[in-house]
Amino acid sequence: MSLTARSLDPNAPRFRVRPPANWINDPNGPFRWRDRYHLFYQHNPDAPVHANVHWGHVSSHDLVHWEHHPIALAPTPGGPDEAGCWSGCVVDDDGVPTAVYTGVDRRHAGLGSICLARALMPQDETLTDWRPLPAPVVSGPPAGLDVVMFRDPFVFRCAGRRWALVGAGHADGTASVLLYGCDDLTDWRFAGVLLDGNDPVALDAFGDRAVGWECPQLFVTPGGEWVLVLSLWDGDPWATGCLTGRLEPDTEGGLRFGVRAGGRLDHGRDFYAPAVLQEPDRALMWGWSWEARDRRAVDRAGWAGVLTAPRVVDVRPDGALRVVPAPELELARAPEPFVTAARRPVPLPGTYDLTVTASGRTTVRLLKSASGAELTVLLDPDDGTVTLDRGDWPRTETERPTPIVVRAPAHEVRILVDGSLLELFIGDRATVTERVYRRADDVPELLVTGSATGVTGWAPAPPTHG
């Protein structure tokens, strides 16, 4: 069943998480409660613009079929979140689901406070009623660090204790992640800077462009490797990155993160602010994909933004990230594939799940314009590259699209398309998330040329109701 109401906009994603209308940005607080997945998100319920920020809420038993719920968090007049309920997480606090989020008051000067809200009926698996605490648990950044950006708390456990990260930026342009102890969620203790942009591995991976690290997320893999996910902010959202390594207690009662490797989390331009759900045997990740079209088109459409498909993230022995679509997504497939070969053009539906394997250089055409331009994925295992060439489909009126080339030794690509959202998985080694908007005279069709050894495409299963 489609998550959203049917839309006349052919570029509207129909099976990924987004509200029926208006604005969505960061995913917040992915949480498992009584065998149901909950996912919250930044949401303006009144317009497709980034303002009036609430927490929207959906839930699912299978990561595929999502149910909308009433708004979970709304700004409190006169409260610490009067100017918005911004990003954060959800944790189980002694049997009570608790949202830990950034509040911004009416004096908003770029610094948030850390606020809590409790689920009123934790025995109810839908978690539809929440009550914010009247005062923040942290009113602002610690003194003495010249912090000019402070937001996006993330709570986790390590070495038998509960900790929290907060994204930060400093007046000298250094990005950092601050660490707090919070065994008692109402009593936070500053425990130092976990990591900053001067770390040599981080500097090599990201450069010095980012002046703040937003939405820090931290999880541990089944093999014991820790992964720190960061959204790189340079005055505006820029890109996402990750660092892998070891997290251990230090001699001063805090934690030390020994970084081993780092790099871009996604090689596309339309992926940001990912949120992670730590499960016993895996970590799931959702990201925000913003609109890459002009304001007039967004206003006409009446909606803006979508969350990506859930991804399973892990670490390879060399410290590099491993990312694949959540296996539950196969539940969304129709009983039979719509294509098993594409040596001749095959019409593509608006939503599909396509896998192509190749022994050598292979071109996958996904879209053709009236002028004959093509949107293609070029898989070249011998060269160790995969190239997304969007040619005649610029993201803005002034952009001249250049191909996105990713170096990854892969013989397979999996392409998930839902309306304008394109998610390219290069083996299990890299991802590219881009928004591609079809025009009325574009022809969506699949043609595979070169050394393909396998082509399988699945349309979504027909809805069972509604």
CORCOR-V888714 format. One record per run of one state. SS is the DSSP state (alpha for helix, beta for strand, coil for the rest). FROM is the first residue (numbers start at 1). LEN is the number of residues. If there is no record, write none. Layout:
# CORCOR-V888714
SS,FROM,LEN  SS,FROM,LEN
This chain:
# CORCOR-V888714
coil,1,21  beta,22,12  coil,34,2  beta,36,9  coil,45,9  beta,54,7  coil,61,5  beta,66,8  coil,74,11  beta,85,9  coil,94,2  beta,96,8  coil,104,7  beta,111,1  coil,112,1  beta,113,7  coil,120,10  beta,130,3  coil,133,5  beta,138,1  coil,139,8  beta,147,12  coil,159,2  beta,161,10  coil,171,4  beta,175,10  coil,185,2  beta,187,10  coil,197,3  alpha,200,7  coil,207,5  beta,212,9  coil,221,5  beta,226,8  coil,234,3  beta,237,13  coil,250,5  beta,255,10  coil,265,7  beta,272,8  coil,280,2  beta,282,8  coil,290,5  alpha,295,7  coil,302,1  beta,303,2  coil,305,1  beta,306,2  coil,308,3  beta,311,5  coil,316,5  beta,321,5  coil,326,1  alpha,327,6  beta,333,1  coil,334,5  beta,339,1  coil,340,6  beta,346,2  coil,348,3  beta,351,18  coil,369,5  beta,374,7  coil,381,4  beta,385,5  coil,390,14  beta,404,4  coil,408,4  beta,412,7  coil,419,2  beta,421,6  coil,427,3  beta,430,6  coil,436,7  beta,443,18  coil,461,6
